[in-house]
Amino acid sequence: MILMALFSLAMIVGMPYLLENMDPESRAEFEQMQKQNPLANAANPAAALNFDFASWMAGRGNEQDDDASAKRSGPKEGQSAARRR
């Protein structure tokens, strides 16, 4: 527990120093990645409530509601209608 606390303290103190001393190209790339993060959208806090962590980890973008409604409509042609239990 003490090691975890020391590591957290080192990160809190050290990260601003590391970010200040980052070269401009890496810093621009880091800021671009922060802008693309769906959880960093502070202008719309409701977006975090609809965040799909599994899709984000899989690298997929936001799917439209059409795909979701097609999945709920039932089996397609050639698929069995048997239910899983």
N, C-alpha and C positions, 0 to 999 in steps of 0.2 A: 504494500500500500504506500509505503514511503517512497519507493522508486517511482510509482505511478504519479505521485504528487510532485516529485522532483522533475520528472519528464514534462509534466503539464506546465509547471512553472518555467522550465527552460524554453518550452515552445512559446509561451505567452510573452516572455521577455525577448527571445531570440528571433521570432518571425518578423517583427517590424524591421529589425536590423538587417535581416537577410533580404527582405523585399526592397529596402532602400538601396542596397548595394548590388542589386540585380542589373545585368546589362540591359540596355534599352530594347533590344530585340526580344529577349526572353520576357521582359516585363510586358511588352505589347502583346505577346502571345498569351501570357498569363491573364491579362485583363480581358482579352477576347474570349478566353475559355470561361471566365467568370460571367461575362455577359450572356453566353450561351446556356448557362446553367438554369434549368427551369425553376429551381427553388430560390434563385436570387432575385426574382421579379418582385421587388418591394412595392411597386405601383399597384399590383393586383394581388393582395394577400389571399383571395379566394382561389387563386390558381394553385396554391400549395395544397389546398384541400382535395383537389381533383388530380393530384399528382400520382402517376402510376409508376411505382418504383421498379416493378418487374420489367416493364417496357423500357424504362430508362436504362436499366442494367443490360438488357438485351440489345440496346442500340437502336431501337425502333423509335420513330417519331410518333406524334399524336395521331391516332387513327380516328377517322370520322365516325359519326354515329351510324352511318349507313352500314358499315361493317358489323357493328354490334347488333343492329336490328336484323341483319341477314343471318347472324348466328342464332338468334332467338327464334327465327321463323320456322325452324324444324329441319328435318333431313332433306337433303337435295336428291335429285334423281340418282339412282344407282346405290344409294346408301340405305342401309336397313333402318327400320324404325324401332328396333329393339332398344330398350332403355338399359342403362347401366345401373347396377345397384351397388 
